[in-house]
Amino acid sequence: MTNVYLSLGSNVGHKEQNVKKAISAMRAVKSIKVLKTSHLYKTKSWGYEKQQDFINAAIKIKADLSPNKLFAILKCIEAKLGRRPQEIKWGPRVIDIDILLYGSKILNNPRLKIPHPHMQERLFVLQPLAEIAPRLVHPKLKRTIKKLLKMLTC
């Protein structure tokens, strides 16, 4: 089983409940074990400004799945919770689940990029991730999450 870090966000409907339902849905998958969950963070939208604030969180899981299979399961959970195809890039969504880090794996294909290519630019990702894994090292940037957060906020 591999340690995997995920980012979750919602800014449509009952935002806090959407994030909690996504985590519950992951707990129901036999090949996923939820180990740590950050607090919920209220954050401003990123990329597309004309939308409501988000509720974001980070979680640590152990997964007995390939990155692509995990990605497919997470997309299925999003769909079950009501996520529809995006009309606006980075627009409003019921739930968004992103794979941030999958062990020390580096993956770059059209469907899935690990580490997440924008995680170091996003306070709404680094803040909750630093809460649960401050000493975790980004496999490409070779810096801890705590250091990346400090660099972003200075």
C-alpha positions, 0 to 999 in steps of 0.5 A, a space after each residue: 500500500 502506498 501513501 497518497 495525499 489528496 486535495 478536496 474542495 467544494 464551492 457549490 451547495 453544502 460545501 462542508 458536507 460535500 467534502 465530508 461525503 467524499 471522504 466517507 465514500 473513500 472510506 467505503 472503498 476496500 483498497 483505500 484507507 483514510 489515515 489523516 484528515 486536515 481541518 476544513 479551510 474556507 478559501 477564495 476561488 483560484 483561476 476563475 474569480 466569479 464564484 463562491 468561496 471554497 471549502 478545502 481539505 487535505 487527506 492522507 490515504 493508503 491505497 492498494 491501487 495504481 495511480 490510474 485506478 485510484 484516479 478513476 475511483 476518485 472521478 467516480 466518487 465525484 460523479 456520484 456526489 453530483 460533479 458534472 463536466 466543467 463548462 468553465 476551467 477552474 469554475 464552480 464544482 460540487 466536489 473536486 478531488 485531486 491526487 497531489 502526491 502518490 508516494 514518491 512517484 512522478 507521472 506525466 501523462 495527458 490524463 494524470 500528472 503526479 505530483 500535481 503540477 500546480 500544488 506549490 502555487 496554491 495556498 488552498 492546497 498547501 495550507 491543509 497539506 502542511 497541517 497533516 504532513 509538514 515534513 513531507 518532501 515534494 519529489 520534484 522540488 525537493 522541498 518540504 510542504 512546510 517550506 513550500 507554504 512558507 515560500 508561497 506566503 512570504 
